[in-house]
Amino acid sequence: MAFSLAGKTAIITGAGSGINLSFASSLLRKNCNVLFADLALRPEAQSLISAYKATSAKAIFQKTDVRDWTQLSRMFTVAEEHFGQVDIVCPGAGVYEPPFSNFWHPPGTEASSDDPTGNHYAHLDINLTHPIRTTQLALAHFLSTSQRTSKYTSSVPKEKKAIIHISSIAGQLSPFPAPIYNATKHGINGFVRSLAPLDKRLGVRVTAVAPGVIKTPLWTDNPEKMKLLTKDDAWVTPEFVAEVMTSLVEQDSVDVEAGAGTTSGLSSGDSRERTRMVRVEGGTILEVAKGRVRVVEQFNDPGPSGEGNSVGNMALAEEEIFERLGRGGWGSN
C-alpha cells in the first residue's frame, strides 16, 4: 500500500456532485476526512456531509469558486484549521464546453459570459488553470507542513502525499464540438506527466484518471448533451471512476487490462481474463471505461476503445455547428 487512508485529510474541488462526490464518499468510507470545495452542493452531497458530522471521519463544506485563487488558498487554510494537515488533493471541478464559455459561442455573443476584453476564457480557468494552481498550492502546503513538523531542515514530506487529477478520453481524442475542453484535457495529461519526478524525490504522487462518458449531472442535467447519446451508447458510473481514483491514491499497484481484456480486482468493474498488474507511480494516467481500466501510454498509445468511450450522435453536434458558421457574422460583436 502507498498509505492507509484512515486519519488522512483530502480536499476535493467539485465535490458537490458527480465523480468528485463519489470520490469523496469513497474516501469517507475509508475513514478519511474530506473538505468539499464547490459553489454549491446537490442534495445527495448535503446528505453525505450530514452523515459524517458525528463520525471519526468528518466532512465539511467550503464554498469555493475555483476561478478565484484567493478562494483556492482559503480551502487549504480551512482544511488545516479543522483537520491539522492535508494529505490528498483532487482539483476535480470541471465543465464540458458550456455555452457560457465555449469556442463556438465567442466572447461577446449572446450565449457567452466571457468578456471580449477580459483576456481569458472561464472554461480554461476552471478546467486547466485551477488544477494547475491548486497543485501548486498543494505542493507548497505539503512542503511547509513538513518543515513545521520536522526537527530537520529537509522539506521532504515525512508521509506520502497524493494529488489526483481528472482528465478524460478527450485528452487523447479531439472531438470537433469541444475544442476548448479537448485542449484542457490534453493539457492535464501533459501537466501530470511532467510532475512525475515528485513521487520519487519528495513522495508526492501526481496521477490522473481519464474517464469515458460518465453518468453525472454534467450530462444528465443537460438536454443538449443528452441528445448526442444513442440507445447503444454505454455509461461509465462515477462510482467505478471513484474506485479507480482511490486505488491510485492508496495502492502501489493496480490491475489493468492486458490487450483485449478488462479489469479485475475492482469490485465495481467486470472481472475477466487478460489483466496485468502495473505499478502506480507519479505520472500514471488510467483510462476508465465501462468495466475496463487501461494505462494511457505517453507514446504509441492505441487510444480509447470499447463500451463507455463513444458518443453515437456526435455528428449531430458537428452539423449544428457548421449550420451556425454558415449563417454569416459568426464571432462578430
C-alpha positions in Angstrom: 0.0 0.0 0.0 1.1 3.6 -0.7 -0.5 4.5 2.6 -3.6 3.9 4.7 -6.4 6.5 4.2 -7.6 6.3 7.8 -7.0 9.5 9.6 -5.9 11.4 6.5 -7.5 14.6 5.0 -8.5 15.3 1.5 -9.5 18.5 -0.4 -11.8 17.8 -3.4 -13.0 20.6 -5.7 -16.3 20.0 -7.4 -17.3 17.5 -4.7 -20.8 18.7 -4.7 -21.8 16.3 -7.5 -20.6 13.7 -10.0 -17.3 11.9 -9.9 -15.9 14.1 -7.2 -18.8 13.4 -4.9 -18.3 9.6 -5.5 -14.6 10.0 -4.7 -15.4 11.9 -1.5 -17.8 9.2 -0.5 -15.1 6.5 -1.2 -12.6 8.3 1.0 -15.0 8.9 3.8 -15.9 5.2 3.9 -12.2 4.6 4.5 -12.1 7.0 7.4 -10.5 9.9 5.6 -11.7 13.4 6.3 -12.9 15.4 3.3 -13.3 19.1 2.6 -15.9 19.6 -0.1 -14.9 22.7 -2.1 -17.7 23.7 -4.6 -20.0 26.5 -5.4 -23.0 24.5 -4.1 -24.0 21.0 -3.0 -26.6 18.8 -4.6 -29.0 17.1 -2.1 -27.0 13.9 -2.2 -23.8 15.7 -1.2 -25.6 17.6 1.6 -26.9 14.2 2.9 -23.4 12.7 2.8 -21.8 15.6 4.7 -24.6 15.4 7.3 -23.9 11.7 7.7 -20.3 12.4 8.6 -20.7 15.0 11.3 -20.5 12.7 14.3 -18.2 10.0 13.0 -14.5 9.5 13.2 -14.0 10.8 9.7 -15.5 14.2 9.1 -16.9 16.0 6.1 -17.1 19.8 5.8 -18.2 22.2 3.0 -16.2 25.2 1.9 -18.0 27.4 -0.7 -15.3 27.8 -3.4 -15.3 29.4 -6.9 -12.2 27.7 -8.4 -11.6 30.6 -10.7 -10.7 32.7 -7.7 -7.1 32.0 -6.5 -7.8 33.5 -3.1 -10.7 31.1 -2.5 -8.4 28.2 -3.6 -5.9 29.2 -1.0 -8.6 29.6 1.6 -9.7 26.0 1.3 -6.3 24.8 2.4 -6.4 27.1 5.4 -9.8 25.9 6.4 -8.8 22.2 6.0 -5.7 22.7 8.1 -7.8 24.6 10.8 -10.2 21.7 11.0 -8.0 18.7 10.5 -4.4 19.7 11.1 -3.0 18.9 7.7 -3.8 18.0 4.2 -2.7 14.7 2.6 -4.7 14.3 -0.6 -5.8 16.9 -3.1 -8.1 16.4 -6.1 -8.7 19.5 -8.2 -11.6 17.8 -9.9 -14.1 20.6 -10.7 -14.7 20.9 -14.4 -17.1 21.8 -17.1 -17.7 20.4 -20.6 -17.8 23.1 -23.3 -20.6 25.0 -21.6 -22.4 27.7 -23.6 -21.1 30.4 -21.3 -17.5 29.7 -22.2 -17.4 27.9 -25.5 -15.3 28.1 -28.6 -18.4 28.0 -30.8 -20.0 30.9 -28.8 -17.3 33.5 -28.9 -16.9 36.2 -26.2 -19.5 39.0 -26.7 -22.1 36.7 -28.3 -25.5 36.1 -26.6 -24.7 32.7 -25.0 -21.2 33.6 -23.8 -20.4 35.1 -20.4 -16.7 35.6 -21.4 -15.8 39.3 -21.7 -14.4 40.1 -25.2 -12.0 42.5 -23.4 -11.3 40.1 -20.5 -8.3 38.3 -22.0 -9.3 34.9 -20.7 -11.9 32.1 -21.0 -13.7 30.9 -17.9 -13.6 27.4 -19.4 -9.8 27.4 -19.3 -9.8 29.0 -15.8 -12.0 26.1 -14.5 -10.6 23.1 -16.3 -6.9 24.0 -16.6 -5.7 27.0 -14.6 -7.5 25.9 -11.4 -6.0 22.4 -11.4 -2.5 23.8 -12.0 -2.8 26.5 -9.3 -4.3 24.0 -6.8 -1.5 21.6 -7.4 1.0 24.5 -6.8 -0.8 25.3 -3.6 -0.9 21.7 -2.5 2.8 21.2 -3.0 3.6 24.4 -1.1 1.4 23.2 1.8 2.9 19.7 1.8 6.4 21.1 2.0 5.7 23.8 4.5 3.9 21.3 6.8 6.9 19.0 6.6 9.2 21.9 7.6 7.0 22.8 10.6 6.8 19.3 11.9 10.3 18.1 11.4 13.3 18.9 13.6 15.5 18.6 10.4 15.9 21.2 7.8 14.7 19.0 5.0 11.4 19.9 3.4 10.7 16.4 2.1 7.3 15.4 3.5 7.6 12.8 6.2 4.5 10.9 4.9 3.4 10.3 1.3 1.1 12.8 -0.3 -1.2 12.4 -3.3 -2.6 14.8 -5.9 -5.1 13.2 -8.3 -6.5 14.9 -11.4 -9.4 14.2 -13.6 -8.5 14.1 -17.3 -10.7 12.5 -20.0 -10.6 10.4 -23.1 -10.8 13.8 -24.7 -7.2 14.1 -23.7 -6.4 11.5 -26.3 -9.3 12.2 -28.8 -10.2 15.5 -30.4 -14.0 15.7 -31.0 -14.8 18.8 -33.1 -17.7 20.2 -31.0 -15.5 20.6 -27.9 -12.1 22.2 -28.8 -11.5 24.1 -25.5 -12.4 21.1 -23.4 -10.1 18.9 -25.5 -7.3 21.4 -25.1 -7.7 21.4 -21.3 -7.6 17.6 -21.0 -4.6 17.3 -23.3 -3.1 19.9 -21.0 -3.9 18.0 -17.9 -2.2 14.9 -19.3 1.0 16.8 -20.1 0.9 18.5 -16.7 0.5 15.3 -14.8 3.3 13.5 -16.7 5.7 16.5 -16.2 5.3 16.2 -12.4 6.2 12.5 -12.3 9.6 13.1 -10.6 7.9 14.5 -7.5 7.0 10.9 -6.5 10.5 9.5 -6.1 12.2 12.7 -4.9 9.5 14.1 -2.5 6.9 11.3 -2.0 4.2 13.4 -3.7 2.4 11.3 -6.2 0.6 13.1 -9.0 -1.7 10.9 -11.1 -4.9 11.1 -13.2 -7.9 9.2 -14.4 -9.2 9.6 -17.9 -12.8 8.6 -17.9 -15.1 8.0 -20.8 -18.8 9.1 -20.8 -19.8 9.3 -17.2 -23.4 9.3 -15.9 -23.2 12.5 -14.0 -25.2 15.8 -13.9 -22.7 17.2 -16.4 -24.6 15.1 -18.9 -27.9 14.1 -17.4 -28.9 17.7 -16.5 -28.1 18.9 -20.0 -30.6 18.1 -22.7 -28.3 19.5 -25.4 -25.6 16.9 -24.5 -28.1 14.0 -23.8 -29.4 14.2 -27.4 -25.8 13.3 -28.5 -26.2 9.8 -27.0 -27.8 6.9 -28.7 -29.5 3.9 -27.0 -26.4 1.8 -27.8 -24.0 4.2 -26.0 -22.9 2.9 -22.6 -22.3 4.9 -19.4 -19.4 4.7 -17.1 -20.5 5.0 -13.5 -19.0 7.7 -11.3 -18.6 5.1 -8.5 -16.4 3.0 -10.7 -14.2 6.0 -11.6 -14.0 6.9 -7.9 -12.9 3.4 -7.0 -10.0 3.7 -9.5 -9.1 7.1 -8.1 -9.0 5.6 -4.6 -6.7 2.8 -5.8 -4.3 5.4 -7.4 -4.1 7.1 -4.1 -4.0 4.1 -1.8 -2.2 1.3 -3.7 1.3 0.8 -5.1 -0.1 -1.4 -8.0 -3.4 -1.8 -9.8 -4.9 -4.4 -12.1 -5.5 -3.1 -15.6 -6.3 -4.6 -19.0 -3.7 -6.6 -20.9 -4.5 -6.5 -24.6 -8.2 -7.1 -25.2 -9.1 -8.0 -21.5 -10.8 -5.9 -18.9 -10.1 -5.2 -15.3 -10.4 -7.5 -12.4 -9.8 -6.7 -8.8 -12.0 -3.6 -8.7 -15.4 -4.5 -7.3 -17.4 -2.1 -9.5 -16.0 -3.4 -12.8 -16.4 -6.6 -14.8 -13.9 -9.3 -13.9 -12.5 -11.0 -16.9 -9.2 -12.6 -18.1 -6.2 -10.9 -19.6 -5.3 -8.4 -17.0 -1.9 -7.4 -15.6 -0.7 -5.6 -12.5 1.1 -2.3 -13.1 3.0 -0.2 -10.7 1.3 3.1 -9.7 3.8 6.0 -9.7 3.9 9.7 -10.4 2.6 10.5 -13.9 0.3 7.4 -14.2 -2.8 8.1 -16.2 -5.6 5.4 -16.2 -8.4 5.4 -18.7 -11.7 4.3 -17.2 -14.3 2.8 -19.5 -17.3 0.6 -18.7 -15.8 -2.2 -16.6 -12.3 -1.5 -18.0 -9.2 0.2 -16.8 -6.3 0.8 -19.1 -2.9 2.6 -18.8 -2.7 5.6 -21.1 0.8 5.4 -22.5 2.8 8.5 -23.3 3.9 7.1 -26.7 2.3 4.8 -29.2 -0.9 4.6 -27.3 -3.7 2.8 -29.2 -6.3 5.2 -27.9 -9.7 4.7 -26.2 -12.0 1.9 -27.3 -14.8 -0.2 -26.0 -18.0 0.5 -24.2 -18.4 3.8 -22.4 -16.0 5.6 -24.7 -18.3 6.6 -27.5 -21.0 9.2 -28.3 -23.1 8.0 -31.2 -24.7 11.2 -32.3 -21.6 13.4 -32.2 -22.1 14.1 -35.9 -25.4 15.9 -35.0 -23.4 18.4 -32.9 -21.0 18.9 -35.7 -23.7 19.7 -38.2 -25.3 22.2 -35.9 -22.0 24.0 -35.5 -21.5 24.1 -39.3 -25.0 25.4 -39.7 -24.2 28.2 -37.2 -21.0 29.0 -39.0 -22.8 29.2 -42.3 -25.3 31.9 -41.2 -22.7 34.7 -41.5 -21.4 37.0 -39.0 -20.1 34.3 -36.7 -17.8 35.6 -34.0 -18.6 39.3 -34.7 -19.6 41.5 -31.8 
